[in-house]
């Protein structure tokens, strides 16, 4: 091989073989599901990872109710007594564990999407609705 051949040092071959794009396929795992989240409880662990535990919030479902029985022996809807927890329930749905780098990427993505959503809302949502949303954010 001649030293004058541009392919003899391998650099021209390598440059021509570097991909400029890559296909990424999304496949849903067997545990994939959609969850509604009213909020997120988060913290770190001893491995330097972030745990984001998403929850929905609701009033407690009764543990039991006591109803009247009519003359025919059938339960009537007239509830006499209810046994339930006090306060609200935060049902923890899923715990997402993120590395430090993934948490930074999530924050950047959220910041960009929040900015875009605000711009969209300002253009397409009535001012009264925007004012209500801003007020709810303050609380």
C-alpha positions in Angstrom: 0.0 0.0 0.0 1.1 3.5 -0.8 1.4 6.2 1.8 -0.2 8.5 -0.7 -3.5 6.6 -0.6 -5.9 8.6 1.7 -7.5 5.3 2.9 -4.3 3.7 4.0 -4.3 5.4 7.4 -7.9 4.4 8.1 -9.2 7.9 8.9 -11.1 8.3 5.6 -12.8 4.9 6.1 -13.7 5.7 9.7 -15.2 9.1 8.9 -17.3 7.6 6.1 -18.7 4.9 8.5 -19.8 7.2 11.3 -23.6 7.3 11.5 -25.3 10.7 11.4 -28.6 9.4 12.7 -29.9 6.4 14.7 -33.4 4.9 14.9 -34.8 4.5 18.4 -37.8 2.2 18.9 -40.2 2.5 21.8 -41.6 -0.7 23.3 -44.0 -0.8 26.2 -42.9 -3.2 28.9 -45.3 -5.6 30.5 -45.6 -3.3 33.6 -46.4 -0.2 31.5 -49.4 1.8 32.7 -50.7 5.3 32.8 -51.1 6.8 36.2 -52.8 10.0 37.4 -50.6 12.0 39.7 -51.7 14.9 41.9 -48.2 15.3 43.3 -44.9 13.7 43.9 -42.9 12.9 47.1 -39.2 12.9 46.4 -35.8 12.4 48.0 -32.4 10.9 47.5 -30.8 7.7 48.5 -27.3 6.6 49.6 -26.4 5.8 46.0 -26.9 9.4 44.9 -30.1 8.6 43.0 -33.4 10.5 43.2 -36.7 8.8 44.1 -39.8 10.4 42.7 -42.9 8.7 44.2 -46.0 9.8 42.4 -49.3 9.8 44.2 -53.0 10.6 43.7 -54.9 12.3 46.5 -58.5 11.6 47.5 -60.8 11.4 50.4 -60.8 8.0 52.1 -62.9 5.1 50.8 -65.1 3.8 53.7 -63.7 0.6 55.3 -67.2 -0.4 56.0 -70.8 1.0 56.1 -73.8 -0.1 58.0 -77.2 0.1 56.2 -80.8 -0.6 57.2 -82.6 -3.8 56.3 -86.2 -3.4 55.1 -89.1 -5.8 55.9 -88.2 -8.0 52.9 -84.7 -8.5 54.3 -83.0 -6.3 51.7 -80.4 -3.7 52.3 -81.6 -0.2 51.7 -79.3 2.6 50.6 -80.0 4.6 53.7 -76.5 4.6 55.3 -76.6 4.5 59.1 -72.9 4.4 60.0 -69.6 4.7 58.1 -66.2 3.6 59.3 -63.5 5.4 57.5 -60.1 7.1 58.0 -60.0 10.8 58.8 -58.3 13.3 56.5 -57.0 12.6 53.0 -55.4 9.6 51.4 -52.3 9.8 49.3 -52.2 6.6 47.3 -48.6 6.1 46.2 -48.7 4.8 42.6 -45.1 4.4 41.4 -41.6 5.2 42.5 -39.3 6.4 39.7 -35.6 6.2 40.4 -33.3 8.6 38.5 -29.6 9.0 38.4 -28.2 12.5 38.9 -27.7 12.9 35.1 -31.2 11.7 34.4 -32.7 14.1 37.0 -30.8 17.0 35.3 -32.2 15.9 31.9 -35.7 15.7 33.3 -35.4 19.2 34.9 -34.2 20.6 31.6 -37.1 18.9 29.7 -39.7 20.0 32.2 -38.4 23.6 32.1 -38.6 23.7 28.3 -42.0 22.1 28.2 -43.4 24.4 31.0 -42.1 27.4 29.0 -43.8 26.1 25.8 -47.0 25.3 27.7 -47.2 28.8 29.1 -46.7 30.3 25.7 -49.5 28.1 24.3 -51.8 28.9 27.2 -51.3 32.7 26.7 -52.2 32.4 23.0 -55.2 30.0 23.2 -56.7 29.9 26.6 -59.1 32.6 27.8 -57.6 35.1 30.3 -60.1 34.2 33.0 -58.9 30.5 32.9 -55.2 31.6 32.9 -55.9 33.8 36.0 -57.6 30.9 37.8 -54.6 28.6 37.0 -52.1 31.3 38.2 -54.1 31.7 41.4 -54.2 28.0 42.1 -50.4 27.8 41.6 -49.9 30.4 44.3 -51.8 28.4 46.9 
